[in-house]
Amino acid sequence: MTVPKPSDNYLHYVKKSDIVRSTVEGTEATALCGECFVACGLTGAQGSAELGEVCPICLGEYLTLSPGRSAQSKVVA
């Protein structure tokens, strides 16, 4: 499976701690699909029409996490 490119405008699931670090420090966060980027701070619900579509690879990985681990991840643009 191909990892989506940032230009695909997907929302990605990222660990909450990585989102905070990336937003505050400007460092890269790594999505569940392996995509690395600096979080812009936008967050949304799965498939939120106003923000974009969720990365299919991230969504698949997110759905395989246990409930406790999935609570540690959030969708970001």
Helices and strands as residue ranges (DSSP letters): G 6-8, E 12-15, H 16-25, E 29-30, E 36-37, H 56-64, H 67-70, E 73-76
